[in-house]
Amino acid sequence: MILKEGAWTDNDAYKLGGSYASQMAKDQFVALVGDWTVQRMSSASEKAIGKLISDPIGGDHSTNGRYGTILLFGDQIEEVEILSGSDTIAVGESIAPAAGTGSEDKGVFSRDGTPNGTVALVAYTTASVQGTKIPVLFGYVPY
């Protein structure tokens, strides 16, 4: 996943030639903050989505962040179809089968206002094309 670490500052005293404002390291707990993007947990109110289990890698300091392997607190990620015309789904919100549409058995989902064991990993907007699929973490268990 993409690591959100803040602004880069050049400094030859560091091994990497500088540092990020919120530099991340292996074994830190992370919260989902954007499409496929995580940052180090900074408050108890954030939802821990997993743990960084690799050293951060890659990235052009001036334009891109780094990447890391995240051990997610869930069973698996599946791309699921979102019911056309559904409410906007924010990153981190839950989804459920789209009830009352005849789509329940077809794997079509919509936003669920009650947190459950699912977590949207990217946002969905009402302007999205019919049949749009988004990746969702199933079996999420808060730590």
C-alpha positions in Angstrom: 0.0 0.0 0.0 1.0 3.6 -0.4 2.5 5.2 2.8 1.4 8.8 3.6 4.5 10.2 5.4 4.1 13.9 4.9 6.6 16.4 3.3 10.1 15.4 2.4 13.1 17.4 3.8 16.5 17.1 2.2 19.2 16.4 4.7 22.6 14.7 3.9 22.9 13.6 7.6 20.3 10.9 6.9 21.0 7.6 5.2 18.2 8.3 2.6 19.4 11.9 2.0 16.6 13.3 4.0 13.4 12.4 5.9 9.7 12.6 5.8 7.7 14.7 8.3 5.9 11.5 9.7 8.5 8.9 8.7 7.1 5.3 9.0 9.0 2.2 10.1 8.4 -1.5 10.2 6.0 -2.8 13.0 3.9 0.4 13.2 0.1 0.2 13.2 -1.5 2.0 10.4 -4.9 3.7 9.6 -6.5 3.9 6.2 -6.5 7.5 5.0 -7.2 7.4 1.2 -7.5 5.1 -1.8 -5.0 2.3 -1.0 -3.2 4.7 1.3 -2.2 4.4 5.0 -0.5 6.5 7.6 1.0 5.8 11.0 -1.7 5.8 13.7 -1.6 9.1 15.5 -4.7 9.0 17.7 -7.0 6.5 19.5 -10.0 7.7 17.3 -8.4 6.3 14.1 -9.4 2.8 12.9 -6.3 0.5 12.8 -6.5 -1.3 9.5 -3.3 -3.2 9.9 0.4 -3.2 10.6 3.4 -2.3 8.4 5.4 -5.5 8.2 8.1 -4.4 5.8 10.6 -1.6 5.6 9.2 1.2 3.5 10.6 1.0 -0.1 10.7 3.1 -3.3 9.3 6.5 -4.1 10.7 9.6 -5.6 10.9 11.9 -2.6 9.8 15.0 -4.5 6.7 13.5 -6.2 5.8 10.1 -4.7 5.6 8.5 -1.3 7.0 5.1 -0.4 5.3 1.8 -0.3 5.0 -0.9 2.3 3.6 -4.3 2.9 0.6 -4.1 5.3 -0.7 -7.1 7.3 -4.4 -6.3 7.2 -6.7 -7.1 10.1 -9.1 -9.1 8.0 -9.6 -12.3 6.0 -9.4 -11.2 2.4 -9.8 -8.4 -0.2 -12.5 -8.8 -2.9 -13.5 -6.4 -5.6 -17.3 -6.1 -5.4 -19.9 -4.3 -7.6 -21.6 -1.3 -6.1 -25.3 -0.8 -6.8 -25.7 2.0 -9.4 -27.0 5.2 -7.7 -25.8 4.1 -4.2 -24.8 6.7 -1.6 -21.2 7.8 -1.7 -18.9 5.4 0.1 -15.9 6.9 1.9 -12.7 5.1 2.4 -13.0 3.0 5.6 -16.8 2.8 5.5 -18.7 -0.5 5.6 -20.8 -2.1 2.9 -23.6 -4.7 2.8 -25.6 -6.5 0.2 -27.9 -4.1 -1.6 -31.2 -5.1 0.1 -34.5 -4.9 -1.7 -33.1 -4.7 -5.2 -33.2 -8.3 -6.3 -29.4 -8.1 -6.4 -28.7 -9.7 -3.0 -27.7 -13.0 -4.5 -25.7 -11.4 -7.4 -23.0 -9.9 -5.2 -24.1 -6.3 -5.6 -23.4 -4.1 -2.6 -24.2 -0.6 -1.2 -23.1 1.6 1.7 -24.0 0.3 5.2 -24.3 3.0 7.9 -23.7 0.5 10.6 -20.0 -0.6 10.9 -19.6 -4.3 10.2 -16.8 -6.6 9.2 -16.2 -4.9 5.9 -14.0 -1.9 5.0 -14.0 0.0 1.7 -10.4 0.4 0.6 -11.2 3.0 -2.1 -14.0 5.6 -2.3 -17.1 5.3 -4.4 -19.0 8.4 -5.6 -22.6 8.6 -7.0 -21.0 9.8 -10.3 -19.3 6.4 -10.7 -20.3 4.3 -13.7 -22.9 1.5 -13.3 -21.1 -1.7 -12.5 -18.2 0.0 -10.8 -16.3 -2.4 -8.6 -14.2 -1.4 -5.5 -11.8 -3.4 -3.4 -13.2 -4.2 0.1 -11.6 -5.9 3.0 -13.9 -8.6 4.4 -13.6 -10.1 7.9 -12.2 -6.9 9.4 -11.6 -7.3 13.2 -10.6 -4.2 15.1 -7.6 -4.8 17.3 
